[in-house]
Amino acid sequence: MAQEAVGGVGDRLAPVLRQVRAGNGFEEALEQILQVVRLGLVAGGERLPAERELAERLGISRVTLREVLKVLQEQGLVESRRGRYGGTFVLPRPTETGEAELRRRIAETDIEDVLRFREVLEVGAAGLCAAHGLTEGQAARLRAALAGTHDAPLAEYRRRDTLFHLTLAELCGSPSLTAQYAAVRATVNDLLDCIPLLVRNLEHSQRQHTALVEAVLEGDADGAREMTREHCAGTAALLRGFLG
């Protein structure tokens, strides 16, 4: 399988996967891999990292990991394939019941709370990245994530957009913020999946993304925060319009 412009699977999962705490290894590992699937960081039909790598990154035994993967398999989210090119593969989301299921999932979601929390986290992350500065390697990762959204096919755009925002959150240097952002972004994606992709909006978002990255790399914390605030407000307006 060809690598994406934004990097390999391991790079894409970095904002979400982290060492779990002792005592709740199974539950926290399940939560994190569920986020990986819900955020689309591993696309339908694509393979999760090997068991050894996943177990090491999560800080759990392979026995515990297999229990987690078994639950995901029972829920119809992944499947195990044998052979030389085998492994655990994410299953595509069913399309025939997708919209009804999403509507059911968001029925009790406090949209305003989600949007405000998302804005606080993203604005804060952008400001921190700009104020503290990025290493050359971190800057390259951010540029690559941005480039991945520029050349994304329409059907892939939201997944690449998610990765861009998760990368920015991770680079701010606060694992707590990154974990909270991954959780709220999964809910934001559920909301976004209920509204159409609008080409004009995507073009506008791309210009905002570019301006945001420029502000971060120039160390302009105020500019990065303001552009992020503006970007979040645009998304919020669409969601309120379609779902409010």
N, C-alpha and C positions, 0 to 999 in steps of 0.2 A: 504494500500500500504506500502510495506516495506521501511524503511528508508535507504538511501545510507550511505556508510561508511563515507562520507564527511559531514554528518549532515543533518538536516531537511531542508525543503524548505525555512524557514525563514533565516537560516544561509547562504544558497546559494544565496539569493537575497541581502544580506547585502552590497556587493560591488557596487550594482547598485541603489537600492532604497534609496532615501534621501528626506528630506523635500523640497518641491518646493517653489519657490519664489512667493510672492503675485503679482497678476496681470496676471500671465500666468499659473495658476494652471492646467487648462485643458491641455494646450499644453505640459507642462513639464511632467505632469503625463503620458500622452500618449507616449511621447518620452521614458520615463523610462521603461514602461511596454513593449513597442515594443522592447527595448533592451533586456529585460528579455527573450522574445520569440525568438528573432534572435540569441541570445547567447546560446540558449538551456538550460538556467538555470532551466527552468521547461520543462520537456520533453513532447513530443506529447503523449496525453492521460492522462497526469498528471494534477492535480487540482492546480489552483492558490490559494494563501492564501485567507482566508475569507475576505469579503468586509470590515468589521470593521478593521481588521488588516492592510489591504492595505491602507485604507483611513488614518489611524493613522500614518502609516510609511511615507506616502507621504504628510501629512499635508493638506489634502483636505476633503471636505464634501463627504458623501456617494452618494449624488446626482451627484456631479461632477464625482466621480469614475464610477458611472453607465453609464454616458455619454461616458466616455473613453472606458468602456467595450463594449458598444453598437457599437462604431466605429470598435473595434477589431473583433466583431462578424460579422459585415457587410463586413469586409475584409476577412472573412473566416479563421481567425487566432485562434479564440476561439469559444466555444459553451457553452451555459448555460443549466444546467441540474437541474431538480427539484427533490424533495424527500429528504429522510434522508441522502443519500450519494450524494446529489447534490452539485452544486457550478459552478464555471467557469472553464472549462477545456481547455487546449491548444490542438489544433488539430494537428495531424501529418502533416508534409509537404507533398504535393502531389509529388509522385515519377516520374510520367509519363512526367511531364513538368518541373521537378526540374532543370535539367542541363541546358536546354535552357533558363529558367528564370534566373538562376545564371549567365550565360554567358552574357545575356542582361544587368544584373545589374552591372557587373564589366567592361563592354565595355569601359566606359569613366573614369574608376578609374585610377588614377596615382599610379601605383603599387609601384614605388620607393619612392614616398612621404609617402605612408602608411607604408612601411617597415621601413623607417628611423625614422618616428615619433614613431612607435611602439618600436623600439630599444631604443630611447632616454627615453621613459617613463618606460620601463621595467628595463633598466639598472639603472636608477635613483631610482626606487622603491626598487630594490634589495639592492642597496648601502645604502639607508636610513634605511631599516629594519635592516641591519647588524650593521650600525654605531650607531643607537639609541637603539638597543636591543628590544626584545619582552618580554612581560609578559609571565608567565606560560600558561595562557589561550590562548594567541595569538600563542605561540609556538605550543600548542596542536592543534589549528586550522590549522596551516600550515602543521604539520605532518599528520593530518587527510586528508587534501586536497591532499597531496602527495600520501598517501596510497590509496586514491580513484582512482588515475590514475593507480596504480600498479595492482589492481585487476579488472580493467574495461574490460568488453567484448569489442571486436574490434568495434562493432557498437556504443558503448557508449564512446569510448576513447576521441574523440574530445570534447565532452561536459564536461567530467571530466577534461581534459587538460585545457579547458577554465576556469573552476572553480578554478583550481590551480593557474593560472596566475592572475585571478581577486582577489583571496584571498591575494596573495602577494602584489598586488597594493593597496588593501585596508589597509593592515597592515602597510604600510609605513607612515601613519598618515596624508596624504594630501588628503582631500576630492576632491580638484580640480584635482589632478593627477588621482585619482581613476575614476572620471567622464570622463575625457578625455580618459583614457585607455579603459573604457567600450565601448566608442563610436568607437575607432579605432579597438578594438578587434572584434566588430561586422563585420567590413569591412574585417579584416583579415580572419574571419571565412568564409565569402562569397568566398574569394579567395581559402582557403583551401578546401572548398566543391567542387571546380572545379578540384582537383587533387586527385589521388588515395591514399589510406592509404597504406604505405609501412612498413611492419613489421620490417625490419632492421632499418629504420629511427625511428620508435617508440621505439625500444629497446635502440637506441642511445640517444633519447630524455629523456628516463627514467633515464639513467645514469647521464645525465646532470641535470635533476631535482633534483636527490638525492644529487649530489655534491653542487648544488645551496643551497638547504635547509641546508646542513651541514655548508656551509660557513656563511649563515645568522645566524644560531644558535650559531656559534662559534664567532660571531662578526667580521668576516673577510670581511670588506667592499670591499677591492680591489678584493679579490677572488670571492665574490658574483657578483660584477660588471663584471668581466672578464668572468665568467661562463655564465652569462646572455647574454653578448655580443656574445659569441660563440654559444649559443643556438639559438639566433635570426638569426645569420648568416646562420646556417644550414637550418632553415625554409625558409629564404629568397632565398637561393640557389635553393631549390626545386621549389619554386613559380616562380622564374625567368626561370628555366629550362622548366617547363610545360606551363607557361603562357606568357613568354617573347617573 
